[in-house]
Structure formats: structure tokens, C-alpha cells
Amino acid sequence: MRPPTTYFLVLTLALIGAAPAGAQIARHPTGVNVNASGATTVFITFGNLDGKVPVEATWCGEIEPAPPPEIGSRCVPGTIFGHLPLRYDQSRLTPGRDALTDIMTIPPSVARRAYQAAERGENSTFFYVRRFVDPSGVRPDEFVLVTCRLAGGGARVPFALLDVRLGFDTEDLVLSLERGQTAPPLEARILHNGTGRLIGRWEVVLPGEEPPSAEDLLTEATLPAELRGSQKRYTELERFNVFLPPTGEFTLPGPDPRSLPMHLDGLYLVLLRIEAADDKEADSNLSLAGAGTGIVHAGAVAGFPIPPLRYYVGSGESMGVARTELQLLGPAADVALSVTEPVVFSWTTVPAALLYRLEVRNAEDEEVLSALLQSVTISYRAPSWLVERVGVEPFRWRVVALGVEEETVAATAWRQARFGAEPAGAELEPAPTPDPAPDDTDGESVLDTPSR
């Protein structure tokens, strides 16, 4: 390994020779303190993209100058701690500002590997490296790094939410109420890094209103500056402004249960809306990132949407609808699917679901597709390669609803279909019941963009 002085001299000369001064992609912050014993989420702005687009993101223990004609510094093979999982990628391009807003969420597994490397006597810092490419393929690839420094989860780490779970004080998976009945108390259990003020409001979505999208359920600090204020608003129940000490865990009391509306029969959604807070450790300076002017406050950033809390109001027949079992809608059983048209799987919803898992198995009972989808999603357009994976033999599919603890709250029966002009009469042997736990989320479990 080169001595530090020689290494940085070589790196500097490589960067100078690779591109004209000022041509490199800028970013802010350039370095950040991260939790050595857990997850960390950081708001990063990349600027001066000049039409280049991001591809993979990697964490590693050592970097080296990228070989010409590539620009910047890349990870040294053999020192890679992990890659950014698809489920954590909340990055957004802003063409008007020639910038990328990147929400860097470091999984605990990466922090653990970095800590173990430090225990072995290696450097206690590691690197987050984003690769940018020219879509035309004319200009060289560019690697841009952010330095990550191991620390505790206290005040010097960006104020970020790591997990938020809403719940009523009841053991019922689905809270069903009669008109005039008062709901039990509710609260939000929050795991976080850093310290700061938690500012926001409780809102409720009434029956018949357009449900929130996944973007509407993000905290405000997770959005780039130009999208803040664009999320749908609903009936406000209560506002809050509390200080979160650097203890890592906080329980936020919910609004007065008597304020929950119950004048309509149907499903209600209680939303926890978190606004961006001023936190020095989490701020991103657009001027230093070459993406505009001013500072974007990113306190209370989160790399995930906050799932809503559901309750149902009604009686008689309407209460029966609330408890309807999860059912498949399409494709129909034993249908012959076209090999040239996209396959769209669809199903009914169940109020207790926070995620849906679509499973597809071929004639040999091998899993060929598994997709984790958010609770607002009720259909999924399969990728084009599905027909190649299953062939002409019949295949089976089903949907599993997952709850707060990722437990199975409902599951459909297996349904058979096939590609071809006429469905085959042969039936498959019953598929064994898989483990109800979701797929290992360190992989890319969402395989394609779901239809809504």
C-alpha cells in the first residue's frame, strides 16, 4: 500500500490530467460522520453533471485513481463493503439545475464491515463512490466520492430517521370501529440518528379521497428543494414540535383519539408528516455542490416512506368488506397469455398490509420472480423476460400481504396461468408453502416498476 503522501499526490495528478479544471462533478457534503453500529442516512447534492447520469453506488475501504480516460477515483477491488440496494435508492435528477439529489442510506451491514476493518488496524474512514456515465458513450465515466468517518449515533451524526412505526394501543391487526366509538390512543415509535427538532403534523385521509403515493409518504427532507411543498395535503389533526435527544429512540404521542373523524363509513389512513429541520450536520450547500445557491436543510431525512396507520369505520355489510380476504383479480385462472403483451398481475387490498409480495413459480416449482411492493400498489407489470423464464409450461402465482413486523397477515391461493394460444390441461403439483418472511432485502427484490 502506498504511503499516504504519495497516494494523495498520485490521486491529485490523476485528477488534474484527466479533465480540465472545474470540469469535475461537484458534491456537498464532501465528508460526513456515520454511525459505526447502525444505519445512517445522509442528504447529498451532486452538481455540474453536464448531462451525465448516475449508475451504481459503492462503499469501499480504499480508493485509487481511475485509469484514463475515466475521471476521479474508484474503489480498490477487494475492499468493497457493499452496493446501494435498489430499495434504498431515492436519488433524483434535476435537469434544470444540472444536479442530482442523492439520499445515501448506509445499511448496518456496511457499517459493520467498516468497523471490522478498523478493528484490524485499517483506516477508520471509508468511501461512498458514485459512478456517472455519459448516455451517448462519448465522454469518459466519472467517479465521485464522499468520505465517511466512523462515529457514534449522537449529535455529530446527521439527524435522520431510521425507522418509524405507527400503531394503535390494541392487539387488533385492523382496527374496526362503529360510528361514534372512540379509537384507542396511537403513537409513533421512532428510531433515529443524531439530534434535532422533530417538526410536523398528523393528517388523515378520508374514505373516497385519492390515497397518498409513495412520494407523498416521504419526509420533506428526503425531497430535493424544488419538490418540497408538492406533496398532497389532507385533513390536519394536530401539529407537533418536539426535541429528540441523541438517544436513538423516541416515542411520539399521536393526536387526541377523539379528533379522529368517523362520520363516513370506510377506510381511513392516519399519516405522520415530518417536515425538514435545520440541522448543521445534515445540511447540503448547493453553492459548494455547483447546483445553485443557498443551503438545503435536511434534518429528519429518511430513506423510506412512512407507512400510514389504518382504521375502518362502519357496521353490518360495510364491516364485512373491511375484513375481506386478500384475493387475486387478474390474470384469470388457467388463462392463455399473449407472449407479445405485458402481463399485469392485480389483487385486492387488505387494511393490515404494509407490503405485498408477488411470487411466481415455474412448472418445476422454482421461483422465477419475487417482488416486494408498497401497500398502495394493487397491480404489477411483469418484466418482459418472464415468458423466457417460465417457457410454455403452466406457471403459478400468488400474493402475500405482510404486516408491521413483516409477518404474513394474508395470502392468496396459488393461481395457474401459461403463455400460449391454449392453456394446457395438465396441472402442477401443489407448491410447498414458503417461509412467510420476505425475501432478503439486501438483494434487489423489486424487479420492475410496478403499475399503479
C-alpha positions as semicolon CSV with decimal commas, in nm:
position;residue;x (nm);y (nm);z (nm)
1;M;0,000;0,000;0,000
2;R;0,141;0,341;-0,095
3;P;0,235;0,589;0,180
4;P;-0,044;0,847;0,232
5;T;0,158;1,139;0,092
6;T;0,247;0,953;-0,227
7;Y;-0,108;0,824;-0,264
8;F;-0,272;1,168;-0,250
9;L;-0,006;1,315;-0,482
10;V;-0,078;1,045;-0,740
11;L;-0,452;1,095;-0,698
12;T;-0,424;1,472;-0,740
13;L;-0,210;1,443;-1,054
14;A;-0,452;1,187;-1,200
15;L;-0,748;1,416;-1,144
16;I;-0,568;1,715;-1,295
17;G;-0,463;1,522;-1,602
18;A;-0,796;1,351;-1,657
19;A;-1,009;1,659;-1,719
20;P;-0,986;2,038;-1,742
21;A;-1,005;2,234;-1,419
22;G;-1,361;2,285;-1,299
23;A;-1,499;2,008;-1,523
24;Q;-1,541;1,752;-1,247
25;I;-1,874;1,679;-1,085
26;A;-1,904;1,857;-0,750
27;R;-2,082;1,737;-0,435
28;H;-2,174;1,853;-0,086
29;P;-2,115;1,742;0,178
30;T;-1,777;1,602;0,082
31;G;-1,747;1,409;0,408
32;V;-1,984;1,302;0,683
33;N;-1,981;1,129;1,023
34;V;-2,167;0,797;1,019
35;N;-2,294;0,561;1,287
36;A;-2,044;0,278;1,337
37;S;-2,306;0,046;1,490
38;G;-2,613;0,102;1,274
39;A;-2,766;0,261;0,967
40;T;-2,700;0,619;0,855
41;T;-2,893;0,835;0,610
42;V;-2,742;1,149;0,453
43;F;-2,874;1,405;0,203
44;I;-2,611;1,469;-0,068
45;T;-2,622;1,707;-0,365
46;F;-2,417;1,640;-0,680
47;G;-2,376;1,925;-0,930
48;N;-2,201;2,012;-1,259
49;L;-2,329;1,687;-1,409
50;D;-2,317;1,826;-1,766
51;G;-2,565;1,566;-1,886
52;K;-2,407;1,268;-1,714
53;V;-2,636;1,029;-1,523
54;P;-2,568;0,819;-1,212
55;V;-2,535;0,443;-1,220
56;E;-2,410;0,224;-0,936
57;A;-2,308;0,343;-0,591
58;T;-2,050;0,155;-0,385
59;W;-1,897;0,167;-0,037
60;C;-1,535;0,061;0,000
61;G;-1,239;0,086;0,233
62;E;-0,978;0,209;-0,017
63;I;-0,978;0,413;-0,338
64;E;-0,735;0,454;-0,625
65;P;-0,712;0,684;-0,929
66;A;-0,939;0,564;-1,207
67;P;-0,744;0,458;-1,517
68;P;-0,762;0,703;-1,812
69;P;-0,981;0,803;-1,978
70;E;-1,201;0,765;-1,666
71;I;-1,214;1,057;-1,424
72;G;-1,191;1,060;-1,044
73;S;-1,114;0,777;-0,805
74;R;-1,273;0,434;-0,785
75;C;-1,288;0,156;-0,528
76;V;-0,991;-0,076;-0,495
77;P;-1,101;-0,431;-0,579
78;G;-1,118;-0,648;-0,269
79;T;-1,206;-0,358;-0,036
80;I;-1,574;-0,321;-0,130
81;F;-1,814;-0,324;0,166
82;G;-2,138;-0,320;-0,033
83;H;-2,351;-0,163;-0,305
84;L;-2,652;0,067;-0,266
85;P;-2,960;-0,162;-0,261
86;L;-3,238;-0,075;-0,503
87;R;-3,490;-0,031;-0,222
88;Y;-3,275;0,248;-0,069
89;D;-3,214;0,443;-0,390
90;Q;-3,410;0,769;-0,352
91;S;-3,187;0,969;-0,589
92;R;-3,347;1,224;-0,823
93;L;-3,207;1,412;-1,121
94;T;-3,293;1,781;-1,157
95;P;-3,221;1,875;-1,521
96;G;-3,295;2,244;-1,466
97;R;-3,022;2,268;-1,203
98;D;-2,796;2,007;-1,366
99;A;-2,792;1,829;-1,031
100;L;-2,865;1,504;-0,852
101;T;-3,021;1,479;-0,508
102;D;-2,894;1,158;-0,352
103;I;-3,023;1,009;-0,027
104;M;-2,730;0,795;0,086
105;T;-2,859;0,525;0,322
106;I;-2,578;0,313;0,462
107;P;-2,709;-0,030;0,568
108;P;-2,591;-0,165;0,906
109;S;-2,408;-0,445;0,722
110;V;-2,179;-0,188;0,552
111;A;-2,114;-0,005;0,879
112;R;-2,030;-0,337;1,044
113;R;-1,776;-0,426;0,774
114;A;-1,616;-0,082;0,800
115;Y;-1,594;-0,118;1,179
116;Q;-1,440;-0,464;1,149
117;A;-1,181;-0,325;0,906
118;A;-1,096;-0,051;1,157
119;E;-1,057;-0,314;1,430
120;R;-0,799;-0,487;1,211
121;G;-0,594;-0,168;1,209
122;E;-0,710;-0,035;0,873
123;N;-0,824;0,324;0,818
124;S;-1,132;0,419;1,020
125;T;-1,272;0,612;0,723
126;F;-1,434;0,458;0,418
127;F;-1,581;0,591;0,096
128;Y;-1,912;0,623;-0,087
129;V;-1,836;0,626;-0,460
130;R;-2,096;0,722;-0,723
131;R;-2,023;0,647;-1,089
132;F;-2,166;0,881;-1,353
133;V;-2,178;0,796;-1,723
134;D;-2,242;0,984;-2,045
135;P;-2,558;0,834;-2,206
136;S;-2,406;0,891;-2,550
137;G;-2,092;0,699;-2,453
138;V;-1,866;0,972;-2,592
139;R;-1,724;1,115;-2,269
140;P;-1,544;0,907;-2,005
141;D;-1,709;0,774;-1,690
142;E;-1,661;0,980;-1,375
143;F;-1,629;0,854;-1,017
144;V;-1,725;1,093;-0,735
145;L;-1,661;1,008;-0,370
146;V;-1,790;1,114;-0,030
147;T;-1,574;1,035;0,274
148;C;-1,750;0,851;0,559
149;R;-1,600;0,881;0,909
150;L;-1,696;0,627;1,174
151;A;-1,858;0,781;1,482
152;G;-2,139;0,713;1,725
153;G;-2,503;0,782;1,655
154;G;-2,505;1,101;1,861
155;A;-2,510;1,472;1,798
156;R;-2,230;1,483;1,538
157;V;-2,414;1,247;1,300
158;P;-2,679;1,393;1,063
159;F;-3,027;1,396;1,216
160;A;-3,206;1,120;1,026
161;L;-3,497;0,882;1,082
162;L;-3,403;0,513;1,059
163;D;-3,739;0,351;1,133
164;V;-4,091;0,477;1,206
165;R;-4,374;0,253;1,321
166;L;-4,725;0,379;1,385
167;G;-4,973;0,184;1,594
168;F;-5,290;0,196;1,800
169;D;-5,289;0,071;2,158
170;T;-5,465;-0,251;2,060
171;E;-5,374;-0,603;1,956
172;D;-5,611;-0,596;1,657
173;L;-5,434;-0,611;1,322
174;V;-5,712;-0,399;1,170
175;L;-5,891;-0,150;1,393
176;S;-6,264;-0,155;1,312
177;L;-6,490;0,098;1,482
178;E;-6,860;0,176;1,493
179;R;-6,974;0,530;1,430
180;G;-6,946;0,731;1,748
181;Q;-6,694;0,492;1,903
182;T;-6,366;0,643;2,026
183;A;-6,044;0,495;1,895
184;P;-5,770;0,382;2,135
185;P;-5,460;0,603;2,175
186;L;-5,198;0,592;1,899
187;E;-4,829;0,666;1,884
188;A;-4,523;0,657;1,659
189;R;-4,209;0,471;1,767
190;I;-3,911;0,640;1,602
191;L;-3,553;0,519;1,571
192;H;-3,309;0,792;1,469
193;N;-2,950;0,913;1,442
194;G;-2,831;1,249;1,564
195;T;-3,036;1,506;1,748
196;G;-3,272;1,783;1,646
197;R;-3,628;1,908;1,643
198;L;-3,896;1,680;1,507
199;I;-4,145;1,911;1,338
200;G;-4,457;1,803;1,156
201;R;-4,824;1,721;1,170
202;W;-5,074;1,436;1,186
203;E;-5,315;1,411;0,892
204;V;-5,598;1,177;0,798
205;V;-5,713;1,057;0,456
206;L;-6,091;1,026;0,440
207;P;-6,274;0,745;0,258
208;G;-6,304;0,825;-0,112
209;E;-6,008;1,063;-0,120
210;E;-5,716;0,988;-0,350
211;P;-5,470;0,783;-0,144
212;P;-5,114;0,909;-0,095
213;S;-4,843;0,791;-0,329
214;A;-4,510;0,656;-0,207
215;E;-4,360;1,001;-0,269
216;D;-4,630;1,162;-0,052
217;L;-4,524;0,937;0,237
218;L;-4,160;1,052;0,231
219;T;-4,038;1,304;0,485
220;E;-3,996;1,655;0,344
221;A;-3,619;1,644;0,399
222;T;-3,593;1,344;0,165
223;L;-3,714;1,553;-0,130
224;P;-3,496;1,789;-0,336
225;A;-3,557;2,158;-0,275
226;E;-3,769;2,206;-0,590
227;L;-4,019;1,934;-0,489
228;R;-4,077;2,043;-0,133
229;G;-4,430;2,161;-0,084
230;S;-4,562;1,949;-0,372
231;Q;-4,684;1,654;-0,165
232;K;-5,060;1,607;-0,135
233;R;-5,217;1,752;0,178
234;Y;-5,504;1,602;0,375
235;T;-5,716;1,692;0,677
236;E;-5,485;1,808;0,954
237;L;-5,543;1,665;1,302
238;E;-5,260;1,810;1,508
239;R;-4,916;1,970;1,481
240;F;-4,609;1,889;1,689
241;N;-4,263;2,037;1,750
242;V;-4,052;1,831;1,989
243;F;-3,682;1,791;2,059
244;L;-3,525;1,450;2,004
245;P;-3,219;1,395;2,225
246;P;-2,931;1,184;2,089
247;T;-3,063;0,865;2,250
248;G;-3,154;0,690;1,924
249;E;-3,517;0,620;2,013
250;F;-3,825;0,833;2,073
251;T;-4,198;0,770;2,113
252;L;-4,419;1,043;1,968
253;P;-4,773;1,053;2,111
254;G;-5,044;1,065;1,850
255;P;-5,327;1,315;1,824
256;D;-5,624;1,305;2,061
257;P;-5,823;0,993;1,957
258;R;-6,140;1,199;1,985
259;S;-6,017;1,412;1,695
260;L;-6,016;1,115;1,453
261;P;-6,305;1,158;1,207
262;M;-6,571;0,884;1,199
263;H;-6,856;1,046;1,007
264;L;-6,815;0,828;0,695
265;D;-6,815;0,452;0,653
266;G;-6,494;0,322;0,502
267;L;-6,119;0,302;0,540
268;Y;-5,924;0,593;0,695
269;L;-5,547;0,647;0,676
270;V;-5,362;0,832;0,951
271;L;-5,043;0,995;0,816
272;L;-4,736;1,116;1,003
273;R;-4,595;1,407;0,801
274;I;-4,240;1,510;0,900
275;E;-4,108;1,849;0,788
276;A;-3,744;1,936;0,716
277;A;-3,550;2,060;1,017
278;D;-3,246;2,286;1,044
279;D;-2,951;2,061;1,133
280;K;-2,594;2,166;1,060
281;E;-2,470;1,809;1,022
282;A;-2,741;1,729;0,767
283;D;-2,733;2,050;0,558
284;S;-2,630;2,045;0,193
285;N;-2,481;2,361;0,043
286;L;-2,597;2,400;-0,318
287;S;-2,329;2,661;-0,389
288;L;-2,047;2,424;-0,294
289;A;-2,213;2,144;-0,490
290;G;-2,234;2,354;-0,806
291;A;-2,611;2,312;-0,812
292;G;-2,739;2,660;-0,733
293;T;-2,720;2,886;-0,431
294;G;-2,818;2,852;-0,069
295;I;-2,842;2,571;0,182
296;V;-3,096;2,289;0,176
297;H;-3,197;2,184;0,526
298;A;-3,216;1,805;0,551
299;G;-3,275;1,737;0,919
300;A;-3,513;1,439;0,964
301;V;-3,420;1,286;0,627
302;A;-3,533;0,925;0,579
303;G;-3,459;0,671;0,309
304;F;-3,810;0,520;0,315
305;P;-4,177;0,624;0,303
306;I;-4,358;0,626;0,639
307;P;-4,642;0,371;0,616
308;P;-4,986;0,500;0,712
309;L;-5,193;0,373;1,005
310;R;-5,535;0,234;0,907
311;Y;-5,870;0,216;1,080
312;Y;-6,213;0,127;0,948
313;V;-6,548;0,279;1,037
314;G;-6,876;0,107;0,955
315;S;-7,121;-0,160;1,053
316;G;-7,306;-0,454;0,905
317;E;-7,221;-0,518;0,542
318;S;-6,959;-0,245;0,525
319;M;-6,769;-0,400;0,820
320;G;-6,763;-0,726;0,628
321;V;-6,598;-0,552;0,335
322;A;-6,323;-0,430;0,569
323;R;-6,238;-0,788;0,658
324;T;-6,249;-0,923;0,302
325;E;-5,971;-1,172;0,241
326;L;-5,688;-1,097;0,003
327;Q;-5,795;-1,212;-0,344
328;L;-5,638;-1,231;-0,689
329;L;-5,804;-1,035;-0,969
330;G;-5,604;-1,098;-1,284
331;P;-5,493;-1,276;-1,489
332;A;-5,780;-1,523;-1,462
333;A;-5,716;-1,886;-1,367
334;D;-5,586;-2,111;-1,648
335;V;-5,582;-1,822;-1,894
336;A;-5,362;-1,833;-2,206
337;L;-5,144;-1,521;-2,200
338;S;-5,004;-1,346;-2,504
339;V;-4,627;-1,368;-2,544
340;T;-4,618;-1,022;-2,704
341;E;-4,822;-0,824;-2,450
342;P;-4,715;-0,730;-2,096
343;V;-4,858;-0,936;-1,812
344;V;-5,024;-0,733;-1,536
345;F;-5,091;-0,907;-1,205
346;S;-5,358;-0,746;-0,984
347;W;-5,521;-0,817;-0,648
348;T;-5,748;-0,674;-0,380
349;T;-5,615;-0,489;-0,075
350;V;-5,627;-0,577;0,293
351;P;-5,611;-0,293;0,550
352;A;-5,344;-0,460;0,765
353;A;-5,089;-0,488;0,483
354;L;-4,779;-0,268;0,479
355;L;-4,620;-0,459;0,190
356;Y;-4,732;-0,708;-0,073
357;R;-4,507;-0,982;-0,205
358;L;-4,580;-1,119;-0,552
359;E;-4,444;-1,470;-0,611
360;V;-4,422;-1,654;-0,944
361;R;-4,306;-2,019;-0,975
362;N;-4,245;-2,221;-1,289
363;A;-4,351;-2,579;-1,367
364;E;-4,051;-2,715;-1,173
365;D;-4,168;-2,519;-0,866
366;E;-3,869;-2,283;-0,895
367;E;-3,919;-1,919;-0,800
368;V;-3,869;-1,710;-1,113
369;L;-3,999;-1,374;-0,987
370;S;-4,044;-1,217;-0,644
371;A;-4,136;-0,853;-0,596
372;L;-4,190;-0,654;-0,275
373;L;-4,443;-0,376;-0,333
374;Q;-4,576;-0,097;-0,117
375;S;-4,925;-0,117;0,029
376;V;-5,060;0,150;-0,208
377;T;-4,978;-0,078;-0,503
378;I;-5,251;-0,317;-0,622
379;S;-5,106;-0,427;-0,957
380;Y;-4,768;-0,514;-1,104
381;R;-4,649;-0,523;-1,464
382;A;-4,415;-0,817;-1,504
383;P;-4,079;-0,769;-1,680
384;S;-4,057;-0,882;-2,041
385;W;-3,824;-1,170;-1,956
386;L;-4,094;-1,354;-1,760
387;V;-4,204;-1,551;-2,068
388;E;-3,845;-1,670;-2,117
389;R;-3,815;-1,778;-1,755
390;V;-4,136;-1,984;-1,740
391;G;-4,149;-2,109;-2,102
392;V;-4,462;-2,273;-2,244
393;E;-4,540;-2,483;-1,937
394;P;-4,806;-2,365;-1,688
395;F;-4,682;-2,147;-1,402
396;R;-4,833;-2,046;-1,068
397;W;-4,853;-1,711;-0,892
398;R;-4,986;-1,569;-0,569
399;V;-4,972;-1,257;-0,347
400;V;-4,874;-1,244;0,022
401;A;-4,965;-0,946;0,246
402;L;-4,701;-0,853;0,508
403;G;-4,773;-0,661;0,829
404;V;-4,587;-0,432;1,066
405;E;-4,340;-0,696;1,183
406;E;-4,307;-0,835;0,829
407;E;-4,530;-1,122;0,933
408;T;-4,782;-1,274;0,693
409;V;-5,127;-1,126;0,757
410;A;-5,294;-1,274;0,447
411;A;-5,206;-1,487;0,147
412;T;-5,396;-1,590;-0,164
413;A;-5,418;-1,941;-0,305
414;W;-5,189;-2,026;-0,594
415;R;-5,337;-1,950;-0,937
416;Q;-5,223;-2,113;-1,261
417;A;-5,165;-1,948;-1,600
418;R;-4,946;-2,008;-1,906
419;F;-4,814;-1,844;-2,219
420;G;-4,959;-1,973;-2,547
421;A;-5,271;-1,992;-2,760
422;E;-5,447;-2,255;-2,549
423;P;-5,393;-2,341;-2,182
424;A;-5,264;-2,687;-2,116
425;G;-5,487;-2,927;-1,928
426;A;-5,209;-3,063;-1,711
427;E;-5,197;-2,944;-1,354
428;L;-4,895;-2,879;-1,141
429;E;-4,830;-3,048;-0,811
430;P;-4,927;-2,823;-0,516
431;A;-4,644;-2,584;-0,438
432;P;-4,499;-2,608;-0,087
433;T;-4,573;-2,321;0,147
434;P;-4,267;-2,090;0,152
435;D;-4,123;-1,916;0,453
436;P;-4,361;-1,626;0,531
437;A;-4,071;-1,389;0,591
438;P;-3,997;-1,154;0,299
439;D;-3,703;-1,207;0,069
440;D;-3,360;-1,096;0,183
441;T;-3,380;-0,724;0,125
442;D;-3,006;-0,696;0,073
443;G;-3,090;-0,802;-0,284
444;E;-3,300;-0,624;-0,543
445;S;-3,641;-0,762;-0,454
446;V;-3,838;-0,515;-0,664
447;L;-3,760;-0,636;-1,014
448;D;-3,950;-0,383;-1,221
449;T;-4,153;-0,066;-1,190
450;P;-4,496;-0,164;-1,054
451;S;-4,812;-0,044;-1,226
452;R;-5,043;0,164;-1,018
